[in-house]
Amino acid sequence: FTIHHILSQPEPEWTGETGYIKGELLRRLLPPLPQKDSETQRLVCICGPKPFTTLATDLFKENKYNENHLHLFLA
């Protein structure tokens, strides 16, 4: 289990990732998708405001993730 928090407006003491979600950030942080169905499956959970959720979903799809890999927490 791996979790990545990316804050757009962090407190000064925050030492984690900052900024906005981008394709480059996803390619850097995420392991490659399995090449075979028998390998470990991936589940990406996305939570945030609607514009973030939409952007994140589009970026993951551009990186070969599909609806089976994504779970969106929508309000």
C-alpha positions in Angstrom: 0.0 0.0 0.0 1.4 3.3 -1.0 -0.1 6.8 -0.6 1.1 10.0 -2.0 -0.2 13.3 -0.7 0.4 16.3 -3.0 -0.5 19.6 -1.4 -1.1 22.8 -3.5 -1.1 25.1 -0.5 1.1 23.4 2.1 2.1 24.8 5.5 5.8 25.9 5.6 6.8 22.8 7.5 5.4 20.4 4.9 8.2 18.3 3.4 6.2 16.2 0.9 5.2 16.8 -2.7 3.7 20.2 -3.6 2.0 21.7 -6.5 -0.6 20.4 -8.8 -1.1 17.0 -10.3 0.6 16.6 -13.7 1.4 13.7 -16.0 5.1 14.0 -15.2 4.4 13.7 -11.5 2.3 10.5 -12.1 5.0 8.9 -14.2 7.6 9.7 -11.6 5.6 8.5 -8.5 3.7 5.5 -9.8 5.0 2.0 -10.6 4.3 0.7 -14.1 1.1 -1.1 -14.7 1.3 -4.9 -14.7 1.9 -6.4 -18.1 -0.2 -9.5 -17.4 -3.6 -10.0 -15.8 -2.0 -12.5 -13.4 0.3 -9.9 -11.9 -0.6 -7.6 -9.0 -3.5 -5.3 -9.9 -3.5 -1.6 -9.2 -6.2 0.5 -7.6 -6.0 4.2 -7.5 -8.3 6.1 -5.2 -8.9 9.8 -6.1 -10.4 12.3 -3.7 -10.7 16.0 -4.0 -12.7 18.8 -5.5 -14.5 18.0 -8.8 -11.9 19.9 -11.0 -9.1 17.9 -9.4 -10.9 14.6 -9.7 -11.7 15.3 -13.4 -8.0 16.2 -14.1 -6.6 13.3 -12.2 -8.9 10.8 -13.9 -7.9 12.2 -17.4 -4.2 12.0 -16.5 -4.5 8.4 -15.2 -6.3 7.4 -18.4 -3.6 9.0 -20.5 -1.1 6.8 -18.6 -3.0 3.6 -19.5 -5.1 3.3 -16.4 -8.8 2.5 -17.0 -12.1 2.5 -15.0 -11.1 -0.9 -13.4 -8.0 0.8 -11.8 -9.8 4.0 -10.6 -12.1 4.6 -7.7 -13.4 8.2 -7.3 -14.7 9.5 -4.0 -17.3 12.0 -5.1 -19.3 14.3 -2.8 
